[in-house]
Amino acid sequence: MWTHAKDIKVIDRADGKAKVYILARHDGFYEYRGEAEIQGDEYEGVYWSPTEISGLFASAHEAERAAFDDVPWLRQQNRALPDSD
């Protein structure tokens, strides 16, 4: 799915219509990206669209904590914050 990075964790929204990927980039940094299911018109149908793209982080833990801080549905989903590395 990504050419510049590898998924190391995927966090799904409870309804399955959004997700956040924690990515390990090939350059040694980490980031997160979000996407959501979008209902298009009769020609497009349902598709997934990007919703968040983070900056760069020194660790996967930092990227995941930032996602919990920045992505509203993650905060509302009442998940525990990830443990430290």
Biopython code that builds the backbone (N, CA, C, O; Angstrom):
import numpy as np
from Bio.PDB.StructureBuilder import StructureBuilder

atoms = [
    (1, "MET", "N", (0.825, -1.191, 0.000)),
    (1, "MET", "CA", (0.000, 0.000, 0.000)),
    (1, "MET", "C", (0.870, 1.257, 0.000)),
    (1, "MET", "O", (0.564, 2.224, -0.698)),
    (2, "TRP", "N", (1.940, 1.248, 0.771)),
    (2, "TRP", "CA", (2.840, 2.403, 0.842)),
    (2, "TRP", "C", (4.147, 2.041, 0.151)),
    (2, "TRP", "O", (4.625, 0.914, 0.282)),
    (3, "THR", "N", (4.724, 2.976, -0.576)),
    (3, "THR", "CA", (6.016, 2.724, -1.214)),
    (3, "THR", "C", (7.170, 3.230, -0.363)),
    (3, "THR", "O", (8.304, 2.784, -0.536)),
    (4, "HIS", "N", (6.900, 4.153, 0.551)),
    (4, "HIS", "CA", (7.954, 4.775, 1.351)),
    (4, "HIS", "C", (8.054, 4.223, 2.767)),
    (4, "HIS", "O", (8.950, 4.607, 3.518)),
    (5, "ALA", "N", (7.142, 3.323, 3.141)),
    (5, "ALA", "CA", (7.071, 2.876, 4.525)),
    (5, "ALA", "C", (6.357, 1.534, 4.622)),
    (5, "ALA", "O", (5.763, 1.047, 3.659)),
    (6, "LYS", "N", (6.434, 0.949, 5.822)),
    (6, "LYS", "CA", (5.762, -0.321, 6.115)),
    (6, "LYS", "C", (4.807, -0.105, 7.291)),
    (6, "LYS", "O", (5.164, 0.553, 8.268)),
    (7, "ASP", "N", (3.587, -0.662, 7.198)),
    (7, "ASP", "CA", (2.641, -0.613, 8.321)),
    (7, "ASP", "C", (3.238, -1.403, 9.472)),
    (7, "ASP", "O", (3.700, -2.529, 9.292)),
    (8, "ILE", "N", (3.226, -0.802, 10.659)),
    (8, "ILE", "CA", (3.604, -1.580, 11.829)),
    (8, "ILE", "C", (2.432, -1.744, 12.789)),
    (8, "ILE", "O", (2.460, -2.592, 13.681)),
    (9, "LYS", "N", (1.402, -0.925, 12.596)),
    (9, "LYS", "CA", (0.185, -1.059, 13.405)),
    (9, "LYS", "C", (-0.954, -0.386, 12.660)),
    (9, "LYS", "O", (-0.768, 0.646, 12.015)),
    (10, "VAL", "N", (-2.135, -0.981, 12.757)),
    (10, "VAL", "CA", (-3.349, -0.388, 12.188)),
    (10, "VAL", "C", (-4.375, -0.312, 13.308)),
    (10, "VAL", "O", (-4.653, -1.312, 13.969)),
    (11, "ILE", "N", (-4.938, 0.876, 13.522)),
    (11, "ILE", "CA", (-5.963, 1.085, 14.541)),
    (11, "ILE", "C", (-7.261, 1.381, 13.815)),
    (11, "ILE", "O", (-7.364, 2.381, 13.105)),
    (12, "ASP", "N", (-8.254, 0.519, 13.989)),
    (12, "ASP", "CA", (-9.548, 0.670, 13.324)),
    (12, "ASP", "C", (-10.544, 1.394, 14.213)),
    (12, "ASP", "O", (-10.593, 1.163, 15.421)),
    (13, "ARG", "N", (-11.332, 2.264, 13.616)),
    (13, "ARG", "CA", (-12.447, 2.866, 14.336)),
    (13, "ARG", "C", (-13.468, 1.771, 14.606)),
    (13, "ARG", "O", (-13.578, 0.824, 13.828)),
    (14, "ALA", "N", (-14.201, 1.886, 15.680)),
    (14, "ALA", "CA", (-15.138, 0.844, 16.109)),
    (14, "ALA", "C", (-16.130, 0.453, 15.019)),
    (14, "ALA", "O", (-16.502, -0.716, 14.919)),
    (15, "ASP", "N", (-16.566, 1.414, 14.199)),
    (15, "ASP", "CA", (-17.540, 1.104, 13.149)),
    (15, "ASP", "C", (-16.893, 0.595, 11.858)),
    (15, "ASP", "O", (-17.598, 0.272, 10.901)),
    (16, "GLY", "N", (-15.557, 0.521, 11.822)),
    (16, "GLY", "CA", (-14.860, 0.004, 10.651)),
    (16, "GLY", "C", (-14.769, 0.977, 9.482)),
    (16, "GLY", "O", (-14.307, 0.596, 8.406)),
    (17, "LYS", "N", (-15.193, 2.213, 9.665)),
    (17, "LYS", "CA", (-15.234, 3.168, 8.553)),
    (17, "LYS", "C", (-14.064, 4.156, 8.555)),
    (17, "LYS", "O", (-14.040, 5.084, 7.747)),
    (18, "ALA", "N", (-13.107, 3.969, 9.444)),
    (18, "ALA", "CA", (-11.898, 4.803, 9.463)),
    (18, "ALA", "C", (-10.790, 4.003, 10.118)),
    (18, "ALA", "O", (-11.049, 3.087, 10.899)),
    (19, "LYS", "N", (-9.556, 4.354, 9.796)),
    (19, "LYS", "CA", (-8.408, 3.692, 10.404)),
    (19, "LYS", "C", (-7.215, 4.617, 10.394)),
    (19, "LYS", "O", (-7.137, 5.557, 9.602)),
    (20, "VAL", "N", (-6.290, 4.335, 11.285)),
    (20, "VAL", "CA", (-5.015, 5.047, 11.358)),
    (20, "VAL", "C", (-3.917, 4.003, 11.241)),
    (20, "VAL", "O", (-3.940, 2.976, 11.919)),
    (21, "TYR", "N", (-2.968, 4.281, 10.379)),
    (21, "TYR", "CA", (-1.797, 3.419, 10.188)),
    (21, "TYR", "C", (-0.598, 4.061, 10.866)),
    (21, "TYR", "O", (-0.327, 5.243, 10.651)),
    (22, "ILE", "N", (0.117, 3.310, 11.674)),
    (22, "ILE", "CA", (1.415, 3.733, 12.193)),
    (22, "ILE", "C", (2.441, 3.127, 11.251)),
    (22, "ILE", "O", (2.459, 1.915, 11.036)),
    (23, "LEU", "N", (3.301, 3.980, 10.686)),
    (23, "LEU", "CA", (4.211, 3.552, 9.627)),
    (23, "LEU", "C", (5.669, 3.712, 10.034)),
    (23, "LEU", "O", (6.053, 4.710, 10.643)),
    (24, "ALA", "N", (6.479, 2.708, 9.686)),
    (24, "ALA", "CA", (7.938, 2.795, 9.800)),
    (24, "ALA", "C", (8.462, 3.138, 8.417)),
    (24, "ALA", "O", (8.363, 2.342, 7.482)),
    (25, "ARG", "N", (9.017, 4.325, 8.303)),
    (25, "ARG", "CA", (9.527, 4.791, 7.012)),
    (25, "ARG", "C", (10.884, 4.161, 6.715)),
    (25, "ARG", "O", (11.605, 3.755, 7.627)),
    (26, "HIS", "N", (11.219, 4.084, 5.442)),
    (26, "HIS", "CA", (12.494, 3.495, 5.025)),
    (26, "HIS", "C", (13.691, 4.350, 5.431)),
    (26, "HIS", "O", (14.819, 3.857, 5.460)),
    (27, "ASP", "N", (13.459, 5.634, 5.747)),
    (27, "ASP", "CA", (14.561, 6.508, 6.162)),
    (27, "ASP", "C", (14.811, 6.476, 7.661)),
    (27, "ASP", "O", (15.643, 7.232, 8.163)),
    (28, "GLY", "N", (14.093, 5.600, 8.395)),
    (28, "GLY", "CA", (14.312, 5.447, 9.830)),
    (28, "GLY", "C", (13.357, 6.243, 10.708)),
    (28, "GLY", "O", (13.372, 6.079, 11.928)),
    (29, "PHE", "N", (12.533, 7.094, 10.124)),
    (29, "PHE", "CA", (11.544, 7.847, 10.889)),
    (29, "PHE", "C", (10.208, 7.118, 10.881)),
    (29, "PHE", "O", (10.040, 6.104, 10.203)),
    (30, "TYR", "N", (9.256, 7.657, 11.653)),
    (30, "TYR", "CA", (7.916, 7.088, 11.774)),
    (30, "TYR", "C", (6.892, 8.180, 11.502)),
    (30, "TYR", "O", (7.185, 9.368, 11.639)),
    (31, "GLU", "N", (5.700, 7.771, 11.119)),
    (31, "GLU", "CA", (4.603, 8.699, 10.890)),
    (31, "GLU", "C", (3.293, 7.955, 11.062)),
    (31, "GLU", "O", (3.277, 6.732, 11.201)),
    (32, "TYR", "N", (2.196, 8.698, 11.052)),
    (32, "TYR", "CA", (0.883, 8.049, 10.987)),
    (32, "TYR", "C", (0.097, 8.671, 9.842)),
    (32, "TYR", "O", (0.301, 9.825, 9.465)),
    (33, "ARG", "N", (-0.793, 7.876, 9.315)),
    (33, "ARG", "CA", (-1.711, 8.339, 8.271)),
    (33, "ARG", "C", (-3.082, 7.764, 8.564)),
    (33, "ARG", "O", (-3.221, 6.620, 8.997)),
    (34, "GLY", "N", (-4.090, 8.583, 8.319)),
    (34, "GLY", "CA", (-5.460, 8.140, 8.527)),
    (34, "GLY", "C", (-6.208, 8.102, 7.213)),
    (34, "GLY", "O", (-5.864, 8.802, 6.261)),
    (35, "GLU", "N", (-7.224, 7.280, 7.178)),
    (35, "GLU", "CA", (-8.124, 7.267, 6.029)),
    (35, "GLU", "C", (-9.508, 6.864, 6.496)),
    (35, "GLU", "O", (-9.674, 6.226, 7.535)),
    (36, "ALA", "N", (-10.502, 7.252, 5.704)),
    (36, "ALA", "CA", (-11.893, 6.978, 6.049)),
    (36, "ALA", "C", (-12.644, 6.515, 4.813)),
    (36, "ALA", "O", (-12.320, 6.875, 3.682)),
    (37, "GLU", "N", (-13.654, 5.707, 5.072)),
    (37, "GLU", "CA", (-14.525, 5.238, 4.003)),
    (37, "GLU", "C", (-15.474, 6.371, 3.613)),
    (37, "GLU", "O", (-16.132, 6.972, 4.462)),
    (38, "ILE", "N", (-15.528, 6.646, 2.320)),
    (38, "ILE", "CA", (-16.364, 7.727, 1.795)),
    (38, "ILE", "C", (-17.429, 7.125, 0.880)),
    (38, "ILE", "O", (-17.139, 6.258, 0.056)),
    (39, "GLN", "N", (-18.657, 7.595, 1.036)),
    (39, "GLN", "CA", (-19.729, 7.169, 0.148)),
    (39, "GLN", "C", (-19.785, 8.143, -1.020)),
    (39, "GLN", "O", (-20.245, 9.274, -0.867)),
    (40, "GLY", "N", (-19.321, 7.707, -2.179)),
    (40, "GLY", "CA", (-19.347, 8.554, -3.369)),
    (40, "GLY", "C", (-20.720, 8.528, -4.032)),
    (40, "GLY", "O", (-21.691, 8.009, -3.481)),
    (41, "ASP", "N", (-20.769, 9.095, -5.211)),
    (41, "ASP", "CA", (-22.027, 9.100, -5.954)),
    (41, "ASP", "C", (-22.259, 7.757, -6.632)),
    (41, "ASP", "O", (-21.542, 6.793, -6.365)),
    (42, "GLU", "N", (-23.250, 7.691, -7.500)),
    (42, "GLU", "CA", (-23.586, 6.402, -8.145)),
    (42, "GLU", "C", (-22.474, 5.898, -9.066)),
    (42, "GLU", "O", (-22.449, 4.715, -9.405)),
    (43, "TYR", "N", (-21.570, 6.763, -9.469)),
    (43, "TYR", "CA", (-20.469, 6.356, -10.348)),
    (43, "TYR", "C", (-19.232, 5.931, -9.557)),
    (43, "TYR", "O", (-18.541, 4.984, -9.932)),
    (44, "GLU", "N", (-18.963, 6.634, -8.468)),
    (44, "GLU", "CA", (-17.776, 6.345, -7.662)),
    (44, "GLU", "C", (-17.980, 5.181, -6.699)),
    (44, "GLU", "O", (-17.073, 4.375, -6.490)),
    (45, "GLY", "N", (-19.160, 5.095, -6.120)),
    (45, "GLY", "CA", (-19.411, 4.088, -5.102)),
    (45, "GLY", "C", (-18.662, 4.419, -3.820)),
    (45, "GLY", "O", (-18.360, 5.582, -3.554)),
    (46, "VAL", "N", (-18.365, 3.401, -3.030)),
    (46, "VAL", "CA", (-17.649, 3.567, -1.766)),
    (46, "VAL", "C", (-16.154, 3.489, -2.048)),
    (46, "VAL", "O", (-15.702, 2.633, -2.808)),
    (47, "TYR", "N", (-15.388, 4.393, -1.428)),
    (47, "TYR", "CA", (-13.930, 4.358, -1.577)),
    (47, "TYR", "C", (-13.288, 4.891, -0.297)),
    (47, "TYR", "O", (-13.951, 5.511, 0.533)),
    (48, "TRP", "N", (-11.980, 4.638, -0.153)),
    (48, "TRP", "CA", (-11.218, 5.111, 1.006)),
    (48, "TRP", "C", (-10.446, 6.357, 0.610)),
    (48, "TRP", "O", (-9.828, 6.402, -0.454)),
    (49, "SER", "N", (-10.482, 7.373, 1.476)),
    (49, "SER", "CA", (-9.824, 8.645, 1.197)),
    (49, "SER", "C", (-8.912, 9.034, 2.365)),
    (49, "SER", "O", (-9.263, 8.789, 3.520)),
    (50, "PRO", "N", (-7.750, 9.635, 2.087)),
    (50, "PRO", "CA", (-6.865, 10.090, 3.166)),
    (50, "PRO", "C", (-7.545, 11.150, 4.031)),
    (50, "PRO", "O", (-8.272, 12.004, 3.525)),
    (51, "THR", "N", (-7.299, 11.084, 5.339)),
    (51, "THR", "CA", (-7.870, 12.068, 6.253)),
    (51, "THR", "C", (-6.800, 12.786, 7.076)),
    (51, "THR", "O", (-6.946, 13.973, 7.368)),
    (52, "GLU", "N", (-5.743, 12.098, 7.449)),
    (52, "GLU", "CA", (-4.651, 12.692, 8.221)),
    (52, "GLU", "C", (-3.316, 12.231, 7.651)),
    (52, "GLU", "O", (-3.170, 11.091, 7.210)),
    (53, "ILE", "N", (-2.345, 13.141, 7.670)),
    (53, "ILE", "CA", (-0.958, 12.803, 7.363)),
    (53, "ILE", "C", (-0.114, 13.563, 8.374)),
    (53, "ILE", "O", (-0.150, 14.792, 8.427)),
    (54, "SER", "N", (0.645, 12.825, 9.175)),
    (54, "SER", "CA", (1.411, 13.458, 10.247)),
    (54, "SER", "C", (2.755, 13.967, 9.746)),
    (54, "SER", "O", (3.117, 13.816, 8.580)),
    (55, "GLY", "N", (3.465, 14.569, 10.668)),
    (55, "GLY", "CA", (4.875, 14.880, 10.463)),
    (55, "GLY", "C", (5.706, 13.652, 10.770)),
    (55, "GLY", "O", (5.182, 12.539, 10.814)),
    (56, "LEU", "N", (6.985, 13.845, 10.979)),
    (56, "LEU", "CA", (7.900, 12.743, 11.243)),
    (56, "LEU", "C", (8.203, 12.632, 12.730)),
    (56, "LEU", "O", (8.256, 13.631, 13.448)),
    (57, "PHE", "N", (8.402, 11.392, 13.178)),
    (57, "PHE", "CA", (8.683, 11.110, 14.587)),
    (57, "PHE", "C", (9.893, 10.188, 14.694)),
    (57, "PHE", "O", (10.193, 9.424, 13.777)),
    (58, "ALA", "N", (10.576, 10.274, 15.824)),
    (58, "ALA", "CA", (11.769, 9.456, 16.054)),
    (58, "ALA", "C", (11.423, 8.016, 16.418)),
    (58, "ALA", "O", (12.261, 7.127, 16.264)),
    (59, "SER", "N", (10.190, 7.767, 16.904)),
    (59, "SER", "CA", (9.802, 6.404, 17.292)),
    (59, "SER", "C", (8.346, 6.134, 16.924)),
    (59, "SER", "O", (7.554, 7.055, 16.726)),
    (60, "ALA", "N", (8.022, 4.863, 16.841)),
    (60, "ALA", "CA", (6.638, 4.463, 16.584)),
    (60, "ALA", "C", (5.739, 4.904, 17.736)),
    (60, "ALA", "O", (4.592, 5.301, 17.527)),
    (61, "HIS", "N", (6.269, 4.829, 18.941)),
    (61, "HIS", "CA", (5.508, 5.239, 20.124)),
    (61, "HIS", "C", (5.104, 6.715, 20.024)),
    (61, "HIS", "O", (3.957, 7.064, 20.300)),
    (62, "GLU", "N", (6.048, 7.578, 19.631)),
    (62, "GLU", "CA", (5.735, 8.999, 19.485)),
    (62, "GLU", "C", (4.676, 9.222, 18.410)),
    (62, "GLU", "O", (3.779, 10.046, 18.592)),
    (63, "ALA", "N", (4.767, 8.510, 17.308)),
    (63, "ALA", "CA", (3.776, 8.651, 16.234)),
    (63, "ALA", "C", (2.396, 8.219, 16.716)),
    (63, "ALA", "O", (1.399, 8.880, 16.426)),
    (64, "GLU", "N", (2.337, 7.118, 17.447)),
    (64, "GLU", "CA", (1.045, 6.626, 17.936)),
    (64, "GLU", "C", (0.445, 7.581, 18.965)),
    (64, "GLU", "O", (-0.756, 7.847, 18.931)),
    (65, "ARG", "N", (1.253, 8.090, 19.863)),
    (65, "ARG", "CA", (0.742, 9.055, 20.857)),
    (65, "ARG", "C", (0.222, 10.312, 20.168)),
    (65, "ARG", "O", (-0.807, 10.858, 20.564)),
    (66, "ALA", "N", (0.933, 10.772, 19.134)),
    (66, "ALA", "CA", (0.479, 11.953, 18.394)),
    (66, "ALA", "C", (-0.850, 11.678, 17.711)),
    (66, "ALA", "O", (-1.724, 12.545, 17.681)),
    (67, "ALA", "N", (-1.009, 10.482, 17.165)),
    (67, "ALA", "CA", (-2.279, 10.121, 16.532)),
    (67, "ALA", "C", (-3.415, 10.172, 17.556)),
    (67, "ALA", "O", (-4.495, 10.683, 17.258)),
    (68, "PHE", "N", (-3.176, 9.644, 18.764)),
    (68, "PHE", "CA", (-4.202, 9.691, 19.807)),
    (68, "PHE", "C", (-4.526, 11.132, 20.194)),
    (68, "PHE", "O", (-5.669, 11.442, 20.530)),
    (69, "ASP", "N", (-3.529, 12.010, 20.149)),
    (69, "ASP", "CA", (-3.756, 13.424, 20.470)),
    (69, "ASP", "C", (-4.489, 14.156, 19.354)),
    (69, "ASP", "O", (-5.294, 15.048, 19.622)),
    (70, "ASP", "N", (-4.220, 13.786, 18.106)),
    (70, "ASP", "CA", (-4.670, 14.571, 16.952)),
    (70, "ASP", "C", (-5.947, 14.087, 16.275)),
    (70, "ASP", "O", (-6.669, 14.890, 15.685)),
    (71, "VAL", "N", (-6.237, 12.804, 16.347)),
    (71, "VAL", "CA", (-7.354, 12.232, 15.590)),
    (71, "VAL", "C", (-8.582, 12.144, 16.510)),
    (71, "VAL", "O", (-8.584, 11.362, 17.461)),
    (72, "PRO", "N", (-9.624, 12.940, 16.235)),
    (72, "PRO", "CA", (-10.772, 13.016, 17.151)),
    (72, "PRO", "C", (-11.408, 11.669, 17.491)),
    (72, "PRO", "O", (-11.697, 11.415, 18.661)),
    (73, "TRP", "N", (-11.632, 10.803, 16.511)),
    (73, "TRP", "CA", (-12.317, 9.544, 16.822)),
    (73, "TRP", "C", (-11.459, 8.631, 17.698)),
    (73, "TRP", "O", (-12.008, 7.817, 18.440)),
    (74, "LEU", "N", (-10.134, 8.740, 17.636)),
    (74, "LEU", "CA", (-9.291, 7.946, 18.538)),
    (74, "LEU", "C", (-9.481, 8.393, 19.979)),
    (74, "LEU", "O", (-9.579, 7.565, 20.884)),
    (75, "ARG", "N", (-9.532, 9.702, 20.190)),
    (75, "ARG", "CA", (-9.776, 10.216, 21.548)),
    (75, "ARG", "C", (-11.144, 9.780, 22.043)),
    (75, "ARG", "O", (-11.289, 9.391, 23.202)),
    (76, "GLN", "N", (-12.152, 9.840, 21.175)),
    (76, "GLN", "CA", (-13.523, 9.514, 21.565)),
    (76, "GLN", "C", (-13.745, 8.020, 21.758)),
    (76, "GLN", "O", (-14.673, 7.607, 22.454)),
    (77, "GLN", "N", (-12.905, 7.227, 21.149)),
    (77, "GLN", "CA", (-13.068, 5.776, 21.223)),
    (77, "GLN", "C", (-12.652, 5.228, 22.588)),
    (77, "GLN", "O", (-12.829, 4.043, 22.870)),
    (78, "ASN", "N", (-12.093, 6.111, 23.439)),
    (78, "ASN", "CA", (-11.760, 5.743, 24.813)),
    (78, "ASN", "C", (-10.793, 4.575, 24.904)),
    (78, "ASN", "O", (-10.959, 3.682, 25.734)),
    (79, "ARG", "N", (-9.789, 4.589, 24.052)),
    (79, "ARG", "CA", (-8.746, 3.572, 24.131)),
    (79, "ARG", "C", (-7.659, 4.066, 25.076)),
    (79, "ARG", "O", (-7.448, 5.271, 25.221)),
    (80, "ALA", "N", (-6.980, 3.135, 25.709)),
    (80, "ALA", "CA", (-5.853, 3.488, 26.556)),
    (80, "ALA", "C", (-4.714, 3.985, 25.680)),
    (80, "ALA", "O", (-4.513, 3.491, 24.571)),
    (81, "LEU", "N", (-3.974, 4.959, 26.179)),
    (81, "LEU", "CA", (-2.795, 5.427, 25.451)),
    (81, "LEU", "C", (-1.766, 4.312, 25.388)),
    (81, "LEU", "O", (-1.669, 3.511, 26.318)),
    (82, "PRO", "N", (-0.999, 4.244, 24.314)),
    (82, "PRO", "CA", (-0.001, 3.183, 24.191)),
    (82, "PRO", "C", (1.069, 3.310, 25.267)),
    (82, "PRO", "O", (1.387, 4.412, 25.714)),
    (83, "ASP", "N", (1.621, 2.170, 25.679)),
    (83, "ASP", "CA", (2.711, 2.153, 26.650)),
    (83, "ASP", "C", (3.957, 2.721, 26.014)),
    (83, "ASP", "O", (4.083, 2.760, 24.790)),
    (84, "SER", "N", (4.883, 3.164, 26.861)),
    (84, "SER", "CA", (6.142, 3.693, 26.325)),
    (84, "SER", "C", (7.002, 2.558, 25.799)),
    (84, "SER", "O", (6.841, 1.403, 26.195)),
    (85, "ASP", "N", (7.927, 2.904, 24.891)),
    (85, "ASP", "CA", (8.820, 1.908, 24.268)),
    (85, "ASP", "C", (9.777, 1.333, 25.271)),
    (85, "ASP", "O", (10.598, 0.483, 24.925)),
]
sb = StructureBuilder()
sb.init_structure("model")
sb.init_model(0)
sb.init_chain("A")
sb.init_seg("    ")
for serial, (resi, resn, name, xyz) in enumerate(atoms, 1):
    if name == "N":
        sb.init_residue(resn, " ", resi, " ")
    sb.init_atom(name, np.array(xyz, "f"), 0.0, 1.0, " ", f" {name:<3s}", serial, name[0])
structure = sb.get_structure()
